[in-house]
Amino acid sequence: MDTVLNGISLGAAQLLDPVVLMLIVFGTIFGIVIGSLPGLTSTMGVALLVPVTFTMSPVQGLSLLGAVYCSSTYAGAISAILLNIPGTPSNCSTVLDGYPMTRKGQGSQAIALATAGSAIGGFVSNVALLFLAPPLAALALRFGSQEYFLLALFGVSVIASLSERNIMKGFISGTLGLFLAIIGMHPLTGDIRFAMGIPELFNGLPMVVALIGLYSLPEIIDNLANPANVAQASVAEVRGGFRQMLDIFKYKILMVRSTLIGIIVGVVPGAGSSIAGFLAYDDAKRVSKSPETFGSGNPEGVVSSETANNAVVGGSLVPTLTLGIPGNAVSAVMLGGLMIHGLKPGPGLFTDSSGITYGFILSMFLANLFFIPVGLMVARYGVSFIKTPANILGPLVIGLGVIGAYAINMSLVDVWIMMAMGMLGYAMKCFDVPREPLVLGLVLGSMAEGELARSMSLVQDSVPNLVMSFFTRPLSLLIMGLTALSLLQAFRSYRRRA
């Protein structure tokens, strides 16, 4: 503890540099812009600024990158709530209740709750990173291929909860998502599947492109066909955001659970914030006194999702800093930023370079505070955007989606993929097939396939040995138990509704 406190004092001294504070403010604003524009992800925002940090001191460069990471993860909620387009994959679950709240004229409340939940989730996860990094990193090391595969299945089990109104349609949607996830190169053999000779599909279906198509185009087509649908959204105002943020304390227990889910998922390398958001959303729905209101504008859905996906930020940096194993794509880029400045990840990072390391962690506390006023200001002007008449707003959003899809890989093929996914999303909307299970299957499919293939290779392709390996590992048994409980509770709830 004395070592930690000494490191904190050294890190706090680093933050007294006015340049560091200015860079945190700039990184926060840059991250808000990147995250709120569909197609521009947190990974892209951090990667764009890594070269800029070459001439900076380590604390200056890492503080800038950390501020972008924190603020962009939150900012995706702005477009998810106001436009029904997840700004980043982290905010997929936020659209489930965020956009319905906007349609009911509660966009201001949704933004305020998302902002407060994001700040608290990020703040607590940074505390965990500050004091609990070594034991949490030891937990991450206990996860093998079997645990990762079962974790993916646990995530897939959420489909049953998301599809209670029509569980068969939900599983059809989820199965379609799993199928789309196997497009491209096999994770071990390198065989190309279902890519139709299109090089852009060799690495799989682009996640962000698919999300833009699935969520933006169907809403625009529907609004153009039925202008009355957007009438309620026109009364949305983002005013009194700071005052409305206090409503977050109505959901104290929910925030605690969602934060823990986010930290644990973040610590597990490769799991990702989109998984954390869905798991926290599912957890909130299960314990809610009114689960039937989820999906139609329940504030608990926004709080759980945004608290969890921002809690992933601190969690994902635990294995990155202590083991040199990135927790997700963004922390992999952050790992590159560390090495550029001559810092070697590992347990010695917290002792040999304590001033820099703790200065970096403390800078993210400031970033979580700074994005509150910046985010509310951006949302206040953003809500004016949705008051634009449907015949003008539609082409603007489609144009924004096209630019976002093209910007990812500078490829027109991605734009056509976005259009195709948009048509698929509209067809699903017309037939009342939920899109969220498809997204979940798409997120988890490649992870499940890759880890299953690795598990098979470890037991020399012996199915009996593979099955036995699941039952001889304590963590595997725990995850299987949680999956069984998740499915059982979802089916019981479905039968009650029926």
N, C-alpha and C positions, 0 to 999 in steps of 0.2 A: 504493500500500500504506500509506503514511503517513496518507493521508486516512482509509482504512478503520480503521486502528488508533486514530486520534484519535477517530473516531466511536464505536468500541467502548468506549473509555474513558469518553466522555460518556454513552453508553447505560448502561454498568454503574453509573455514579453515580446515574442515574435509578432503578435497581432497589433502591437502598438505602432508598428510601422504604417504611416498613412497610405503608402502605396499599396500595402496588402489590403487595407480596408477599401480603397478605391477599386481594386481588382475584384474583391468579393461583390461589391455593388454592381460593377460592370458584368461580371459573370452571372449574377442573378437576373439582371435585365435580359442579357443575351439568352439565358436558359429559358426564361418565360416566353420569349419570342419564338425560339426554336420549338419548344414543347407544345405551344398552342397552335402552331401551323401543322396541319395534317401532312404526314409524309416526312417531316424533319424530326428524327428521333433523338433521344438523349445520347445514344452512341455517336450519331453523326455530329451533334453539337460539341461533345467532348473531343472527338477526333479532329474536328476543324481547328480547335484551339491548341492542340498539343504542339504543333510547330511554333506557335506564337510564344510558347513558354521557354524556348531554347535559351533566350538571352536573359531570362529572369532568374532570381534566386530560387532555390527549391521551395521555400515556403510560399513565395509569391506565385510561382507556377502552379503548385498543387492547390492552393487556395482558390485560384481562378477555375481550375478544372472541377474542384469539389462543388463550388457554387453553381456551375452549369449543371452538374449531375443532379443536385438537390432540386433546383428550381424547375428544370425541364421535366423531371418526373412528376412534379405537381401540376405543371402548366397544361399537360395534356387533358386535364379535367375540364379546362375552360371550354375547349371546342367540343368535348364529349357532352358536357351539360347543355351548352347553348345550341350546338349544331348537330348533335347525335353522331359526331365523328370523333373517335378516340384520337387525340393528338399524338399519342404514343401507344404501343401495344400494352403498356402498363395500365392504361385506363379503359381497357375493354369492358370490364365489369361495371364501370362508373356509368356508362350510358344506360344501363338497365333501369335505373331509377332517376338518374340525373336529368336526362332529357324529358321524361314524363313530368318531372317537377317544373321544368321550363314551360311545357305545354299547358300546365295548369296555372301559369303566372307566378311560380315560385322559384324562378331562376336565381333570384337574389339569395334566397335561403340556401339553395343547393350550392352555389358558389362559396358562400360564407362557411358552410359546414365542410365542404371539400378543402378549403384553405386551412381552416382550424385543424381538421383531422390530419391533413398532410404535415402541417408544422409539428403537431404533437407526436405523430408517428415517427417523423424524421428525428425529432429532438431525442426521444426515448431510445431510438436505435443507435444514435450517436453516443448516448450514455453507456449502452451495452458495449459498443466498440471501445469506449474509453477504459472501462473497468473489467470487462468480461471476455476480452478477445482471446486469450490463451485457452480457457476451458471450452469456449464455443468452437474454436478451431479444432480442438480435439474431438468434439462431436462430429464435425464435418468429415474428419478422417475415418470415422467408423462407417461411413456410407460407401457401399460397393455397388457394383452393377445391379445386383439383385434389389437393393434398396431403392436405387434410382428408378428401376422399372416399376416396382410396386408403388413408388411415389407418383409416377405418371398415371398408374391405374387408379390410385386414390383420387387424383385430379379428375380423371374421366368419370368417376362415380358421382361427381357433382352434377353431371348431366341429368341424372334422375331427379335431382332436386330442382334444377332449372326448368324441367319439363313437366311439372306436376299437372298442368292443365291438359296436356295430351302427351303422355309419356312415350307413346309409340312414335309420334312425330319427332319428339326430342331425340330418341335413339337413332332414328333415320338420319336426322341432321348431324348428330355426333359421329355416326358411321361414315357419312360423307366427308366430314372433316378429317377423320383418320385416313380415309383413302387419299384425299388431296395432300396429306402430309407425306405420303410415300413417293410423291412425284419427285423425280430427280435421282441423284446418286445414292446408291446404297452406302450406309455409313462405314461398313467394313470392306466389302468387296469392290466397291466403286462402280458396280453395274448401274447403267442408266435405265430408269423405269418411267414409262408413260410421259416422257418429255416431248414426244412427237418431233424429235430432231431440232428442237428450239434450244439453242445454247443457253438462253437466259433462264431456262427451267432446269438446267443441269444441277444447280445448287438448291433446287426445291422452289416451291411457290413462294414468292416474296411476301412475307407476313404483313408488312405495313401497306403494301400495294393492295393486298387482299382485303384488309380492314377498311381502307378508304373506299373501295368499291362496294363492299357489303353494306356499309352503313351510310354512305353519303348519297349515292345514286338512288336507292329505293325511296329515301325520304323526299328527295327533290322531285322525283317523278310523281309521288303521291301528293305532295303539296301543290304541284302545278295542276294535277288533275282535280284536286279538291281544295281550293283556296281557303275554304272555311276552316280547314284543319289547323291553320296557323293563326286563326283569329285570337285564340287565348294567349298564345305566345307573345302577342304584341303588347300585352299589359305588363310584361316582365320588366322589372327595374332592378338595378343593382345599386341600392342606396342603403346607408346604415350598415355596411358590411361588417365593421368592427363590432357594432352592437349585436348583430345577428350571430357573430362568431361565438358569443357567450352561450348560445343554445347547445353548443357541443357538449357542455357539461351535463346535459340531460342523458348523455349516452356514455357515462364514465366506464361502466363494466364492459360495454361493447368495444370501447377504444382499447381497453387493456387486452382483451382477447385478440382483437385484430392486430394490435402492435406485436404481441407475442408470435402470432402466426407469421407476420411479415418478417420478423427478425429470424425466426427458425428457418423459414423458406429461403431467406437471403443468405444465411450461413451455408446452406447446402449448395455447392457449386453447380451451376447450370440450371437451377430450378426457375428463377426469374420472377419478376414482379407481377406479371400477368397471372401466373399461377397463384401467387399469394392473394391477389385481388379476388379471384374467383373463390378460393378456399374461405377467405374471410367473409365474403358475401354469402356463401352457402351456410357458414356457421351462424351468421346473423339471422338468416331466414329461419334456421332450425329452432333457435331459442326465442324468436320473436313471439309476442302474444298475438300478432296479426300477420302471420306469414302470407296470407292471401293477398295482402296489399303490396307485396314486393313485385316489382316490375311495372307498377302503375304510379310510381312517385313516392315511395317510402324513404324518408330521410335516412333511415338506418342503413339502407343499401349504399348510399353515397358515403356515409361516414365509415362504414366497414371497409369498403373498397379502397378509398383514398388513404385511410390510416395505414392499412396493410401494405399497399404498394410503395408508400414512402418509407415505411419501416424497413423495407428491403434494402434501402440505400446503405444504412449503417451496417446491416447484417452482411451484405455482399462484400464489404471491405474487410470483414474479419479474416476469411481465408486468404484474401488478396495480400493483406499486410503481414499476416503471421506465417503463412505457408507459401506464398507466391503462387497460389491457385486462384484465378479470378472467379468470383461468384457468378458473374453474368458478363454479357458482352461489353457493357459500359465499364465495369471494373477491370476488364481485360485491357481496355484502352488506357485506363488509369494506371494499370501496372506498367505499361509502356512509358507513361509519363514519369513514374518513379525511377525507372531504370535510366531514362534520359538524364536525370539529375544525379546519377551515380549512387542511388539508394538501392540496397539489396534487400528485397522482402525476406522476412523470416523473424524469428523471435528476437534476434539481435537488433532489429530495426527500432524496437521500443527502448533499447538501452544505449546503443551506439549513436543513434541519431534521434534521441528523445525530443530535443527541442523542435526539430523539423516535423517529426511524426505527430506529436501532440499539438503543435501549431496548426497542422493540416486538419486534424480532427476538430479542434476548437473552431476553426474557420467555418466548418459546416454547421455548427450551432448558429453562427451569425447569419449564414445563408438561409437557414430555416426561419429566422426572424425577418430578414430583409424581403423574402419573397411574399410576405403577407401584404404589405401596402402596395407593392408593385403588382402582385396578382390581382388584387381587388380593383386597382386602377385600370388594368388591361381589361378585366371583365366588365367594368362599368361602361367602357366605350364599346366593348365587344357586343354587349347586349343590344346596343343601338343597331348593330349589323343585322340582327335577326328581325328587326322591325321593318326592314326593307320589303317592299311588295314581292310576292312569290315569283312573279314573272321576271323580276330583276335579280332577286336573291338566288334563284335556281341556277342561272348561267354563271353567276359569280362563284358559287360553291363548286360547281362542276369544273370551272376553270382553275380554282384553287386546288381541287383534287388532281386534275391533270398535271399541274405544275409540280405538286408534291410527289406524285407517282413517278414522273420523269426525273425529278431531281435525285432520287435515290441512287440510280445506276446510270443516269443519262441515257436511258433506253426507251424508245417508242414502244417496244414490246411490252414493257411494264404498263404503259398506258392502256394497251389493248387488254392486258390481263385485268387491269382495274375495271375496264368496261364490262368484260365478261363476268367478273365477280359481281358487278353491280346488277347485271341482268339476272344472275342467279339469286341475288339477294331480293330483288323485286318479285321474282317468281315465288320465293319462299314466303315473302310478306303477303302475297295474294292468296296463297294456300294456307296461311296461318301456321307455317312451319317456323319454329324459333331459330334464329340465327346464332344465338349464343353457344349452343352445343357444338355447332360447326366450328366456331372460333376456338373453342376449348379443344376439340379434336385436332384441329390444325396446329395449335400450340404444343400439345402434348404428344401428338403422333410420332414425330421424328425422334423425340426423346425416348419414348417407349420402345420404338423399333431398334434404335441404336443400342440401348442398354440391354434389351433382350438378346440381341446378336452377340454382344460382349459376354453376357452371362453364359450363353450357349458355348462360346469358344472356350471359356474357362473350364467347362465340364466336358470338353471334347465332343460337343454335339449330342450328348446323352440326355434325353428328356427325363428319364427317371432320376438321374443325378441332379439335373436342374431343379426338379420339383423338391427333392430332398434338401437342396441347398437353401431353398426358401424357408423350410421348417426347422433348420438348424441354426438360424441367425436370429438373435433376440429382436433386433430392430425390424427385420422382415416380418416377424410374427406380430409386432406392434402395429406396423402399417397395414398388414392384412386385416387385423382386428378392426382398425379404424375404418377401413374400406367397407367391411361387412356391416358395421354399424351404420355407416353413411347410407348404404343401399337399403338396409332394413328400415331405417327411419323415413327415407324418401318414399318407399313403397307403402308404409303404414299411413303416411300423410296423404298419398294418392288415393288409397282406399277410403280414407275418411271423407275426402272431397267427393269421391264417386258415390 
